[in-house]
């Protein structure tokens, strides 16, 4: 595992390469739905599906109560519509049952672990989805781990090579300073897309070879 000084150095090099993104709050329910749509697809198709969903169902109540085939048709660009549509409706119905209306802003007043536990109680919501809502929509110190973050973190020795994505959330939250979560998360994704590819990483162009276990294997 890397030292705090190494993490700060990696963080700075990532910022030098990709910039330092500024956090802007997002609407929590929209973030939850976007995250469900994003599974196993790219950002372009995710955003197309979300735009079609909102055009067809201007309120979350309409999406919640829609005939399932209509919701599936609206989100088809994101792929796996027969799986994602029931998850979306299930989440919206769960929120309604717990709160009487579809909103998640109340989570901002909760502590991190209480808010995380509330989100994880929603059917189909796992650690990554919960962390994305907490970090991106509510500004809470949660560190989401997607495929890119998991791969790059293992190669850089931030987490053990065989650790699961679920366990990686806890390890990275414990290791990375909370005020770095937002930029570090986004820049690890950017690095995974730009250079540290799964099958053909561009090691010759990488600026992090000093800490890369993959490059030295």
C-alpha angles and dihedrals in degrees: 000000000000124000122245090254091055092050091052090050093049090047092053093048090051090051091049089054103038107016132244111283116216117228116243121181118249130200105268100221091047089050091051093051093044090053092052089049092048095064112117095352140082129261094256094056091041092054093045090053092047092050091050091047093053093044093051095039110029093184130046089233090061091050091047093052099037121118104266095239090057092052091047090052092051095053098037094114089068092059128229089060094161088059101037098046094061090046091053094048092044091053093048091048092048092052090048092050092050100039107021090238139043107267137111102187090106088073089074090073093052128086117258099259094042091052091045091051091049091054094045089057089066108099111255096015113123134178095282096050092045092049092049092053091046095048104033101034103029105025093233121150100260123132115215118211117204128166094281095046091048094050098044093043091054093047091050092049094244089129132016115278096243099043117124123240090247092055091042091068091064095042096049093045089053094047106038120068108252094233088062097051099097099047094035092052094048094044093050087055091048091050091049091052097042104040117344097071121173098242106016109027114188094233094161090061097041121114094202103063092123091072101029116115090189093057091052097043 
